[in-house]
Amino acid sequence: MNLKALKNTEEFKNFSKTVHKRVCGFLGPKPVIFFTQSGLKSGFTGALTKRQKGIIIRFLLQVTGYSRQQLTRLIQQYLNTGVVQLSDTNKPAGFKQTYTTTDIALLAEMDERYDTPSGGVVKKLCERAYSIFDEVQYKNIANISVSHLYNLRGSTGYQNQRRHFEKPPKKGFYW
């Protein structure tokens, strides 16, 4: 679709009557954003009345398949910057991981060495390993809470290191 031919709101109104709903919604987000931007460029020129803006907004709602809130946000973005862009969806993680895979490996090693004692005992062993025996690798895990220690024991990294499988016995008896 070429929106450059549409110059005034009456043309938008007449065009929206002939167009089926969500014409470009199936194309994916990038073409829809481009279409929205071209619609705003050709429609939001000069001083428009509230009624004229409503016609253009209804047209874009019908054609793009966006909700009113989404379209309002895109219009505001266009008015502020002159461009409509997709927001970056690959945002970094909000929290830094406190206990690394090496800490989980140390915990699994400690549990293996002492035959999986209770959480309080493992916490005390890690504290002693760092403070008394000066084993620097236990610095991070020495301050762990007992409840979080159990959370780490339930993690997939810990389970992959500690899980032990035995083959089931063969069926039947052999004399």
N, C-alpha and C positions, 0 to 999 in steps of 0.2 A: 504494500500500500504506500502511496505517496501522498503525504499530507501537505506538501508545498502548494498544491492547487487550492486548498481550502484557505480562504483569506478572512472571512468574517464568521460571526457566530451563527448566522442563518445557514451558511453552507455546512457548518459542523452539525447543526440540528437536522438538516435534511439528510446528510450523509449517515448520521447515526440511526435514522429510521430505516435505511436500506441495509445496514450492516447487521449481520448476526452477532449474537453475544460471543464474547471471548474469541475474537478472530485471531489474535496473536498470542493468546494464553498458552497454547500448546507448543509454541516455538522454543520455549525456555526463557530463563530470566534475562539474558543479555539482549536478545532482540526486543523484548518487551520494554526494557529500560530505554533502548534506543528509540523505539516507537513513542514512548511517553515523552522523551526529551524533544523529539521532532514535533509532537503534538503541542507541547508547551511553547516551543519556539514560534510555531505558526499561529498559535492561539493567544498567547499571553503577550501580545505586542500593544503598546500604548496603554492608555487609561481605559480600563474596562469597568462596566457596571457590575454590580453583584449578580444580576441576572445573567449577563454574558459569561461571567466566570463560571456560574453554575452549569451553563450549557456545555462548556468545554470540559468541566469536571465530570458531568454525567456521561459525556461521550467517551472520555478516557476510562471511566469506570466500566462502561459497557464493553469496550473493545479489549482492554487489557485483562480484565478479570480480577484486578486488584480490589481490595477492600477500600472503603472511604478513608480509613486511618492511614493505610499504606500510601494511598495517592496524596493525601494531605502532607505526609512527611516528604514525599518526593517533590511536590510542588514547592514546599518550603526550602528544600535543598536547592532546587532550581533557582528560586528567587534570591537566595543568599549567594550562591556560587556561580550561577549561570550554566551549570552542568548537572546532569543527573547521573550518579554513579552507583554501582553496586557496593554495598558495604563489605568490608573484609570479613569473611566468615571464619577464617583460620586464625582465631585469636589465641594468644599464648595461654597456657594454664594459669589460673588465678593464684595458686599457691605453690610454693617451692616444696619439693619433696624433702622431708626431714631425714628420713631413714633410707639410705641407698641400698642397692642390691648387695654391696659388700657388707653392710650392717646386717642384712637378713641372712647372708651366708655365715657371718660370725655367730648369729643367734642359732642357726641350724647346727653349726659345728659344736657350740656349747651344749645344746640339747642332746646331740649325738654322744658327746663325751660323758655327760652325766645322766644319761638315760631319761631324758625329758622330765626334769623336776618341775615343781610348781613355779608359777610366775615370779613370786617373791624371792625364791631361792635363786633363780636365774638373774634377776635384777641385782641381787646382792653379789653374785659371782662376777657379773660384769663390772660393777662398781669396784670390787676388790682388784680385778684384773687391771683396771685403769689406775686406781689410786695407789695401791700397794705395790703391784708388780710392774708398774710403768709400761704397760702394753698400750701404746698410743692408738692402735686400731680400735680399741674399745671406748675411745673418748666420746663418740657420738651416741653410742648405745648405752653408756653408763648412766645417763640421766633419763632413761625411758621409764614411763609409768608402767605399772603391772598390767593395767587394762589394755594399754596400747601394745604391750608385748604379746598379749593374746591375739590382738588384731593382726599383728605381723605373722603370728603362727598360722593364722587362717588365710594368709595371702597366697597367691598362686606361686610366687617365687619360692617361698618357704616350703610349700607343699611339693613342689617339683624336686626339691633337694632331699626332703625327708621321707617321701612316700616310698614304701617298700611293697613290692608285689611278689606273691608266691604263686606258683602254678597250682591249680587244684589237683587233688589226687585223681589218678586214673580210675575210671569206672570199672566195676567188676573185680573179681578176685582171681588172682593167678596162683594156682597151687603147684 
